[in-house]
Amino acid sequence: MGFMGEDVPLAAGGVELIQEDGLPAAYTWNRPWGAPSSIAFAKGNYTVSFVAPLGNNNLKAIFKKPYNVSVSIPQNFSVANPLLAGLSNGAHVTVHADNSTTVSWNDTYMFDLRFYSPGQQDILFIFFQFMVILIFVLVVIPYVISMRKDQ
């Protein structure tokens, strides 16, 4: 989804189309000149998986009809801290034994997922430490000094 809500096609690769029975399904790539590529397949229930680059650790989509959505997040990213992560309503988070995470939505028209890296969490921790020190220097120390002057 673009800045103004318009559809922005992803440069996807590694596309897999799986039937309900778990077997791969046949599909065809449509690559019209000057237009984004797409895939076409017979009507039915499928699971589509693909690999695509993301920017700003944010993934969102809006659909015309409800879908079940499942996003797998690798081990080096997380959605646990609500100050850094963001999940749209109805998200179900599952953390696996290998520290990877799966976020899923059932029958949703849209989803929004923001995740973060350990480096971003470290920066937030340093920021909070700096703010505590700043409050101590600007509030507590002047108060203590003013109390000593009054005595």
C-alpha positions as CSV (number, residue, x, y, z in Angstrom):
1,M,0.0,0.0,0.0
2,G,1.4,3.4,-1.0
3,F,1.4,6.7,0.8
4,M,-2.0,7.7,-0.4
5,G,-3.5,4.2,0.0
6,E,-2.9,3.2,-3.6
7,D,-1.9,-0.3,-4.6
8,V,1.9,-0.7,-4.9
9,P,3.0,-4.0,-6.4
10,L,5.8,-5.9,-4.6
11,A,8.8,-7.3,-6.5
12,A,8.2,-10.8,-5.3
13,G,10.2,-13.9,-5.9
14,G,10.1,-17.5,-4.7
15,V,6.3,-17.7,-5.3
16,E,4.7,-20.9,-4.2
17,L,1.0,-21.8,-4.7
18,I,-0.2,-24.7,-2.5
19,Q,-3.5,-26.5,-2.7
20,E,-5.6,-27.4,0.3
21,D,-4.2,-31.0,0.2
22,G,-0.7,-29.6,0.6
23,L,0.5,-30.2,-3.0
24,P,1.9,-27.5,-5.3
25,A,-0.6,-26.0,-7.7
26,A,0.1,-24.9,-11.3
27,Y,0.0,-21.1,-12.0
28,T,1.1,-18.9,-14.8
29,W,3.0,-15.6,-14.6
30,N,1.5,-12.6,-16.4
31,R,4.0,-10.0,-17.3
32,P,2.4,-7.4,-19.4
33,W,4.6,-4.7,-20.8
34,G,4.6,-1.6,-18.6
35,A,2.4,-3.2,-15.9
36,P,3.3,-5.1,-12.8
37,S,3.5,-8.9,-13.1
38,S,0.9,-11.1,-11.5
39,I,0.0,-14.8,-11.3
40,A,-3.1,-16.5,-12.6
41,F,-4.5,-19.8,-11.4
42,A,-7.8,-21.8,-11.3
43,K,-10.4,-20.7,-8.8
44,G,-10.2,-22.4,-5.4
45,N,-8.7,-22.3,-1.9
46,Y,-4.9,-21.9,-2.0
47,T,-2.0,-20.8,0.2
48,V,0.3,-18.3,-1.5
49,S,3.8,-17.7,-0.2
50,F,6.4,-15.4,-1.6
51,V,9.6,-13.6,-0.7
52,A,9.7,-9.8,-1.2
53,P,11.8,-6.9,0.2
54,L,10.4,-4.7,2.9
55,G,11.2,-1.2,3.9
56,N,11.1,0.3,7.4
57,N,10.3,-3.1,9.0
58,N,6.7,-2.5,8.2
59,L,4.2,-4.7,6.2
60,K,0.6,-3.8,5.5
61,A,-2.1,-4.8,3.0
62,I,-5.7,-4.1,2.3
63,F,-7.9,-6.7,0.6
64,K,-11.3,-6.4,-1.2
65,K,-12.6,-9.5,0.6
66,P,-11.5,-11.1,3.9
67,Y,-8.5,-13.5,3.9
68,N,-6.6,-15.5,6.5
69,V,-3.1,-14.0,6.7
70,S,0.0,-15.5,8.3
71,V,3.4,-13.7,8.5
72,S,6.6,-15.6,9.6
73,I,9.1,-13.3,11.3
74,P,12.7,-14.6,11.5
75,Q,14.6,-15.1,14.7
76,N,16.5,-11.8,14.6
77,F,13.3,-9.7,14.6
78,S,10.5,-9.4,17.2
79,V,7.1,-7.9,17.9
80,A,7.1,-8.3,21.7
81,N,7.8,-4.7,22.8
82,P,4.7,-2.5,22.2
83,L,6.8,0.7,22.1
84,L,8.6,-0.5,19.0
85,A,6.2,-3.0,17.3
86,G,2.8,-2.4,16.0
87,L,0.1,-5.0,15.2
88,S,-3.4,-4.3,13.8
89,N,-6.5,-5.6,15.6
90,G,-7.1,-9.3,15.6
91,A,-3.5,-10.3,15.5
92,H,-2.5,-13.7,17.0
93,V,1.2,-13.9,18.0
94,T,2.9,-17.2,18.4
95,V,6.6,-17.4,19.5
96,H,8.2,-20.7,18.5
97,A,11.0,-22.6,20.3
98,D,13.6,-21.4,17.8
99,N,12.7,-17.8,18.7
100,S,11.0,-17.1,15.4
101,T,7.5,-15.6,15.5
102,T,4.3,-16.1,13.5
103,V,1.7,-13.4,13.4
104,S,-1.7,-14.4,12.0
105,W,-5.1,-12.8,11.3
106,N,-8.3,-14.6,10.5
107,D,-10.9,-13.3,8.0
108,T,-9.4,-9.8,7.8
109,Y,-9.8,-7.1,5.3
110,M,-6.5,-5.5,6.3
111,F,-3.4,-6.0,8.4
112,D,-0.6,-3.9,9.6
113,L,2.6,-5.3,11.1
114,R,5.7,-3.4,12.4
115,F,8.6,-5.4,13.8
116,Y,12.0,-4.4,15.2
117,S,15.6,-5.7,15.5
118,P,17.6,-6.1,18.7
119,G,19.6,-3.0,17.7
120,Q,16.5,-0.9,17.8
121,Q,15.6,-2.2,21.2
122,D,19.1,-1.4,22.5
123,I,18.7,2.2,21.2
124,L,15.4,2.5,23.0
125,F,17.0,1.3,26.3
126,I,19.9,3.8,25.9
127,F,17.3,6.6,25.3
128,F,15.4,5.7,28.5
129,Q,18.6,5.6,30.5
130,F,19.6,9.0,29.1
131,M,16.1,10.4,30.0
132,V,16.4,9.1,33.6
133,I,19.8,10.7,34.0
134,L,18.5,14.0,32.5
135,I,15.5,14.0,34.9
136,F,17.8,13.3,37.8
137,V,20.2,16.2,36.8
138,L,17.4,18.7,36.0
139,V,14.9,17.9,38.8
140,V,16.4,16.0,41.7
141,I,19.8,17.7,42.1
142,P,18.3,21.3,42.0
143,Y,15.7,20.2,44.5
144,V,18.3,18.8,46.9
145,I,20.5,22.0,46.5
146,S,17.5,24.3,47.2
147,M,16.6,22.2,50.3
148,R,20.2,22.7,51.7
149,K,20.1,26.5,51.1
150,D,16.9,26.7,53.1
151,Q,18.5,25.1,56.1
